[in-house]
Amino acid sequence: MKEAGHRKTQIGIVVSDKMDKTIVVQVERLVKHPVYKKYVRRRARYKAHDEANACKVGDKVMIEECRPLSRDKRWGVRQVVERAV
């Protein structure tokens, strides 16, 4: 059983900020191919809640799990790790 207060976090790049108080974050991970043993890049896109509309496209952000806020929004922005140039 999971301990109380533990939430998953992930780091990704903001790919869209067109919605109000919502950003789309793309998270990349490396997975070893079962047959060829070569590392393959896998991408996942998450909608995250951005209360202050502070994040812009290209920012590197840390998102964390939260309660469902809409049909497909289950993550929230924890902090901006790096601003886009």
N, C-alpha and C positions, 0 to 999 in steps of 0.2 A: 504494500500500500504506500502511496506517495505521502511525503510529509506535508503538513499544512504550510501554505505560503510559498510553495515552490512553483514558479512559472517558467515556461520555456522562453528562451530568447534566441533571436537570430539576427544576423547582420546582412544587410542587402543594400541595393542601389535603388533610389526612387526613379521609376520610369514614367509615372504620370502623376500630375497634381491638379488635374482639371476639375475634380469634384470638390464640393465644399466640405471641409473638415475630414477629407479622406484622401489618402495617397495609395498608389500601387507600388509595392516593393518587390523587386526581383532578387531572389536568393539563389546563389549558385553553390553546388556541392560536387565533390569528386567521388565517383563510385567506380570500384574496380569491376571490369567486365568479367562475368563468370567463366567464359570460355577462353577469351584472348588475353586475360590478365592485364589489359591496358586500362588506364584510368579514363573515364568518360565524364564529361561535364553534364550535370543535370540541373535544370532550372525550375524554380517554382515561383509563382507570382501570388502575393498576398495583398489583400486590401487592409490597410491599417488606419486607425483613427488618429487624426492630427488636429487636436482641439484648437490650437492657435494658428493653424494654416501657415506654420513656420517653414515647412520643408519644401524644397524646390527640386525640379528634375536634375538628376546627377548627384544629389547629396547621398552620402553613405550614412545610413541610419541603423540604430538597434531597435528592433521591435520585440514586444513581449506579448504572450498569450493573455487574453482577457475574456470576459463573458461575451456572449454574442450580442453585438450592437446592431446588426442588421442581418439580412439573409445570408450575405457572404463576407461579413466583416467581423473577424474574431481576434484581431491583433490591434495593439496600440503602440504608438511611438514612445519609446522610453527615453532615447536621447539621439541627438545628431552627432555622429562620430566625426564626420568630415564634410565640410561645405564644398559644393561644386565650384570650380574656378570660373 
